[in-house]
């Protein structure tokens, strides 16, 4: 009952924030008896909005004490220390935030209920500012140069301007978190608090099982009421080749190849690695999930008719296993051979920046032709139309061609990881001439962070066709996949 009451108060408080009633929201938050790390974070953000720096610092202290891996809490406490002119402590918190990013370009907190992406380049930007305030201008420049290597979007050009300021030994403004953006409770859990009539026969609106006639209640399965159902039969048939498992604990991905799942989901394990990570399929998405978060599920007809839905444990989730190169199962569905996957420990990972980001693996020291062939095959574009570069500016010595000394290129990959930029001849001014725009016929919302959420009437830019039923696109600054049946192409003369 205490957890339900906390959930209600949390939901009521964020609703007050949406109505701009910040005082009432803070009052409700402070009345919660046992706040978790996310609620303490929300409290700190509201105090920061009210310029109550002492209260904000204490709230972020509690948030970090509850979850020492919450990078965004370190980031916010660093901002608080900066506003209090305690620059050394501010620098320390930004360093903790960068460490919690674990080498990733960003952390997307959408799966945790916070619509915010914490970028490594923004953290480094603020680290540089703290160093500048302490008079360490050379260290400030080093952090900004490092931030340029992490820069992922044009909007982050603030880093370029900050670097110019440090060269003149001038201060610049910090990158701040939008404090009215708060952690929100899981909408599925909030929905469960409402009264329901369990006596009537439930209707299956959308199911991952073809011709499903189940009439009961299954928690946390995404359904669509007004839109068309997603065609999932081909993926289901492939999934049944794996072993069905029930998800026991919520898992939040930290890298792009990991998959978000919650308790009650049924996933199909394709391969289990020796480092306790499993390659699984869920909702037509492939990704990695810790195997100790799963429990084998018997899928016989008798068990489905007689056993019902198993009771999920309420114990603390196990420790996230360490990802070990060469032992983690690799997805072989994207054109790479399984032989390549088995020898990943002898491969170099090349991250390619295009209209969207993707990765390919090649043997270390590969010649230009092999690298180009891999990328061409991935994009399904002629190799003659592709231009590769080691920076975002494809000009001069930055361009990689058949005449390039590849030893100098691979020298940028001491840890067998390198980032390259890719352009095609069909592009002008950064935008393809044959850009296709789609109109959303229905609202699409999914619990998977890899999916693209949008509302009816939104315009979506098509990036690629994943398969017959799924597309990849961009809408409102976000990129992800979505069902093809939810959209309609806009004629060229109407764009």
N, C-alpha and C positions, 0 to 999 in steps of 0.2 A: 504493500500500500504506500509506503514511504517513497519508493521509486516512481510510482504512478503520480503521486502528488508533486514530486519534483519535476516530472516531465510536463505536467499541466502548467506549473508556475513558469517554467522555462519557456514554453510555447506562448504563454500569455505575455511574458516580458518582451520577447522579440516582436510580437504583434504590436505592442505599444511603441516600440522603436519604429516599426513600419509606419505608424500613425504620427510619428514625430513627437510622441509624448515621452520624452527621455526621462523626466523626473519620476513618472509612474513606473517606467521600466526598471529604473535603478532601485526603486523601493521594492518592487517584486523580487528582483534578483537578490537583494540583501536579506530578504525574508526566507530564502531557501536555506534549509537546515544543513544539508551536507552537499555543497556544490562540488561538481567534478572540475577537471582542469579546463574544460571548454567554457563552463559557466563563469569560473574565475576570470578567464580571458575576457569574456563579454563584459564583466563588471569593470575590469581594468580599462577597457576601451571607452566605456561611458564616463569613468572618472577622468580619463585623458581628454575627452570632449569638454568636460566641465573645468579643465585646467587644474584639477585637484591632483597634483603630481605625487604627493605623498600617498594618497589612497590608491592611485593607479599603480605605483611601485609595489605596494603590499599585495594588491590583487594579482599582479603578474608573478610575484614571488610565490604565491599559493598555487598558481597555475603550473609553474615550472616544478614546484615540489610534487604536484600530483602526476605530472608527466614530464620527465626530464629530457624527452626527445622532441618536444613540441617546439620546432624551430621558430614558428611565427610568434610564440610567446617571448622567446629570447629577443627577437627582432623588436617587438613592441616595448619590452623593458629597456632595450638599448635606446629607443627613441625617447623614453621617459627620462633616462639618465642624461641624454643629450640636452633635453630641455632644462634639466636641473644643472647643466654645465658641469656634470661629473663625467668628463670625457674619457678618462681611463676605464671606468666601469662601463661606459657606453661601448667603447671599443671591445672590451671583453665579451659583452653580450652579443655583439655582431659576429665576433669570432665563433662563439658557441652556435649561433644560428647557421653560419656557413658550414661548420663541422656537422651539424645535424642534417644538412643537405646531402652529405655523403658523396660529393663529387657530381651530383646531378645538376642540370641547368636550372631546374625549378622543382617545386613541390606544389601540386594542385590539391587544395584542401576540399575540393567539391565533394569527394566521397565521405568526408567527415562532417559535412553540413556547413562548410564555409566557402562561399563563392569568391575565392581569392587564390591567386597563384603567387607564391613567394619565389622570386628569381634570385639566383646566385649573384648575378651582376648587380642587382639592387643592393644586396647585402654588402658586396665589395665596395660599392659606391659609398655607402654610409661608413664603412670601415675607413675608407680613404679620408672622408670628412673628419672623422674623429682624430685620425693621425695628423691632419692639417691643423686642427684646433690645438693639438699638443706640440705643434711646430715641427713635426716629422714630415717635411714636404716630399722627400725622396721616397719614403714608404708609402705616402699617399699616392704618388705617381705609379709606384709598382702595383698597388692594389687596383688602380683604374686601368692600367694596361692589362692586368689579369682579367678584369671585368669585361674588357672588350672581347676576350676569347669566349666568354660565356654569353655574350649578347645574342638574343634570339629574335627580337622584334625591332622594327624601325622606331617604334615609340620610345624605345630605351636609348635614343640618341642623346638623352640627358648626360650619359656617361662621357660622350665625346666633348660636350661643353664643359663638364667638370674637369676633364683632363687639360683642356686649354686654360682653365682657371688656375690649376695647380702649377702649370708652367710659369704663370705670372705671379704665383704665390698669393692668389686671391681665394677667399672662401666661397663656397657655393651652398645651395640649399639641400637639405637631406631629402631622401625619398621616404615619404611617410605612408603608413598604412591607412586606408579609408576607415576611420573608427566607427562609422555607422554600419559597416559590414560585420555582422556577428555570426558566431556559430549558432546554428539552429538545430533543434532536436530532429531526429529522423522522422520524416512525415508519415512513414508506415507505422511506426510505434505510436505516434500521436493519434492516427486514425483508429488504432486498436482500442483507444480509450473511450471512443464513442460507443453508445449502446447499439447493438445489432440484433436482428431477429434471426436466430439460428434455427428456427423451426421450419422455415420455408425452404424449398429446394433451390440451391444455388445454381446459377446459370454460368456455364463456361463461356466467357466472352472471347478470350484468346488463350490458346494453350500451346505449349511446345510439342505436345503429343498429337499427331493427326487423328481426327475423328474421336477426340477425347469426350467421353460421356460421364466423366467424374462429377458427382454432385456432392460437394462437401466444402471444406474450408482448408486452403493451403496458404500459409503465411508467406508474405514477402515475395510473391510471384507477380511481376509486372503485367497488368492487363490494360487493354484499350477498349473503351466503351463506344466511342463515336467513329473512330477511324477503322480502316480495313485491317484485317489480321495480317501479320507478317508471314510470308511463306517460308516455313522452316523444315519442310519434309526432307530435303536433301541433306542438310546439316545433321538432322536427327539420325538419319541412317548412318552417317559417318560416326556420329557420337556413340552410337550403340556398339561400335567396334571396340570402344574402350570399356573400362570398368566403372560402373556407377558408384558414386560416393556421396554421402551427405556431408554438408558443411557444418561443422560444430561451432566455429567461432568466426566472428567478423574479421575479415582481412582487408586492410587498406594498402593498396600498392604503393611502392616507393619508386619504382622504375616503370618505364613504358611497356616492358614485356611482362609485367605482372598483372594479375586480374583481380578486380574487386569482387568479393563475394560476401554474403551475410549468412547467419545461421538459418538453416532450413533449405537453402539452395541445394539442388542435386546437380553435381558436375560429373563429367565422364573423364576418367584418368587415362590418358593416352600413353604416358611413359613416366616412370618414377626414377629420379636420379639418385646417385649414391649420397648426395649431400642433403637428402630429405626434402627436395623440391619436386613437384609433380607438374607435368604439362597436361592441362585439362581443357575441356570445351564446356562453356556455359553460355547460353543465349546466343549461339552461333559465333562466340568470340573464343579465341584460343589465347592462353596465357599461362603463367606460372603461379602456383599456389603452394604454400608449405604443406607437405603431406601430413604432418602431425595436426593440421587443422581439419582433417577429413576422417570419415569413418566409412568403411565399405558397406554398400547397401545391396541387399538381395532384391532383384527385380523380377522374381518369378510371379506368375499370374496369381497363384494362391496367396503369396505374401501381400500383393496389392489389394486383394479382396478382403483379407482377414486381419492384417496387422495395422493398417492405418498409418498415420504419420508418426514417426518416432518422437519421443520427448527429447528435447535438446538440453544439454547440460548447462548449468549456470556457473560452472567453475571458471577460474581465471584462465585466459588463453595461454597456450604454451609459448615459450620464447621463440621468436622468429629465427629460423635456421640461417646460417651463414651461406651466402652464395659463393660457390667455389668454381673457378673457371675449369671447364672440361668435364665437370661432374653434373652440373645443372642440365636437365633435359632441354633440348633445343627443338623448336617448332620447325618441321621440314616442309610446311605447306606453302611457303612463299617462293618456291622456285629453286631453293638451294637443295642439294642432295643430302640425304642422310649421312652419306660418307663424309661430306664436309662437316656436318654437325658433330659427328663422332670425333673429329680431329680439330675441334674448336681451339684446343689449347695450343695448336700450332698455327693458328690463323690470326690475321690482323683485322680488327673491327673498324670499318670505315663508316662514319656517320655522314650522311649526305644531306645538305640543306637545299631543298627545292621549294616548290610551293607548299610542300609539306615535308617533314623530316622522315627519313628512313635509314636503314643500316644494311650493309652487305659485309660479308666476310671474304677475305682473299688471303692467300699465302703471303707471309712477310716478304717484302722486297719484290712484289709482283711487278712485272713490266706494265707500261701504260695500256697496252692492248687488252690485257686480262682485266684490269680495273675498269676500263671503259666498257668492255663487254658485259661485265656484271651489272653495272649501273644501267646500261642500255636495256638489258633483259628485264630488270626490275621495273623500269619506267615504260617498257614496251614502246620505246622511241628509237629511231635509227641512230646509230653511234655517230654518224656524220653531223647530226643535228645537235649534239651535246657538247657543251663547253664546261670544263672543270677548272676550278681555281682553288687556291689555298686560303683565300680571303673572300669576303663578300664582294670586293671590287675585282671584277674579271677583266683586268687589263695588265699590260706589261709583263713583268716577271712573275706576277701572281698566277697567270694562266698556265695550266698543265697541258702539254701536248705531246705528240710523238717524239719531239726533239728535246723534251725535258729530261734532265738527269734525275731519274727516279730515286737515286740514293739520297738526294737532297730533300725530296718529298718525304720519304720514309724516315728521315732523321727527325721529323716532327712527331713521330709516333714511338717514343721510347718504351711506352707501356703497351704497345701493340694496339693503340686506339688513336684515331686521327679523324678530324672533321674537315670535310671539303664542301665547297659550294658548287651548285650545278645550275646551268642555264641552258635553254634550248633556243634554236633559231626562230622558233615560232613566237618567242616572247619579245615584246617591246615595252620599254619603260616599266619593266617588272611585271606586266600583265599580259597574259596570252591573248592574241588577236581573236581566237575562236572561243572565248570564254563563254561558258554556258550557265545561264541563270535558271533557277527553279523556283516555283511558287509552292509554299506549304499548303496543302489541302486540308490538313488536320494538325492539331497539336500533338507533338511527340515528346514524351518525357520518359527517361529510362534511369534506373539506379546505377547503370554502368558508367564510370567516368570516361570510357573510351567513346561513348555514343554522343551524338550531337543533339541537344535539346532545342526545340524551337516551338513557336506558336503559329496557329493558323494565320495565313496571310503573310508570313515572313518570306523574304527573298533569300535564297541560298545559292552560293556559288559552287558549282560542281568541280571537285578536284580530281576524282577518279571513280571508276566503277569497280567495286570490290568483287561482286559476282552478279548474277542475274537479279537477285532480290535486294542487294544492299549497295549503297553508294557512300562515298566519302565526300564531304563538303565543308563549307565554311559559312557561318552565320553569326552576326553580332560579335565578331572578333574571336569566336570559338571554332575549333575544328574537330570533326569526329565523323562517325558513320551513322547511317539512318536507313530505314526501310524505303525502297524505291517506290512502293505503293502509296506513300504518304505525300508525294510531291508530283508536280506537273511542270514540264518544261515551258518556259516563257518564250514565245516566238521572238525572233531577232528584231523584227520591226516594232515590238512593244518594249524592248529593253531600254 
